[in-house]
């Protein structure tokens, strides 16, 4: 019941895109919805294994400034 999903808490984003890749660089999930919620499944709905994943976000904020971040996230089942 805690940290069951991953999401980003930014407001008023446009041109949003997130890509989540496994440690080998293979993309497993992507979304253009700034209100996305990732539950540790790939784009076909299959549960992914535990481990480190990399997420990359690109978007524009309310002032049209570019937001670009790339970080690690750990999936624990």
Secondary structure, DSSP 8 states (H G I E B T S, - for coil): --S-SB----SS-EEEEEEEEETTS-EEEEE--TT--B-SB-TTS-B--SEEEEEEEEEE-TT--EEEEEEEEEE--
